[in-house]
């Protein structure tokens, strides 16, 4: 259990950060640093919590970031550009925010003497189009140069290398986490599950790019944050990277849409569209390292997660 710490969270108004806040806000001081481009915090139960202070800022603004981070014991760097539509529309911003923003966060943590932990959010995208039971030491794939989709993976991978470098050179206590398709209450933006649920609740057509045979493993946000909490408290996590996902909650995109329709008893129709210029055909993690080193195991199956997410969306959207 984490108590009496100052926890600084970039992207702190976001979906995953909100779940982290729910675990630690009672006994710690939380500093939320965010530009509020996406905002889960304001409509959450923690919006006005006395232990939370909010700094509206951008990770590209180094002076503001460094000043806001003063006194932090733990830094969780969750800020970044994400979502395939956003990435393709603005690859320059994607690269700048994810690379320079991570460099700024690491340098600010070093300058401010962060002693306990620096959690760096990477991505499963670093494994490219085909990733079956990928381990932390598997080769990473940067994709073809100039293909906008892979700017996200490249920018996140650069952040990983820099986090490891700060650990090796300066002994900054970094941990890198690679989320595999995290979903759940509070999600905003472009996640497939929340888009499908929203359409199903309204009985609107669900659109799938390509043939729908792309395979994913889906991780409920509470499971993901369980592993984050272990990474924050277990000294064996320092200097390591972890794939975090649910290797049992596996289905195709078509199967996911059909499951959502069945579970929600929706009359929505599934409509197929042309495939994206670059897509991920297979993405399933090996989570053996997180299991063996930290004792992590995902608990929430896909149907339960869909129902929990739907309950939140019906009440909030």
Secondary structure, 3 states (H helix, E strand, C coil): CCCCCEEEEECCCCHHHHHHHHHHCCCCEEEEEECCCCCCHHHCCCCCCCCEEEEECCCCCHHHHHHHCCCCCEEEECCCCCCHHHHHHCHHHHHHHHHHHHHHHHHHHHHCCCCCEEEEECCHHHHCCEEEEECCCCCCCCCCCCCCHHHHHHHHHHHHHHHHHHHHHHCCCEEEEEECCEECCCCCCCCHHHHHHHHHHCCCCEEEECCCCCEEECEEHHHHHHHHHHHHHCHHHCCCEEEECCCCCEEEHHHHHHHHHHHHCCCCCEEEECCCCCCCCEEEECCHHHHHHHCCCCCCCHHHHHHHHHHHHHHHC
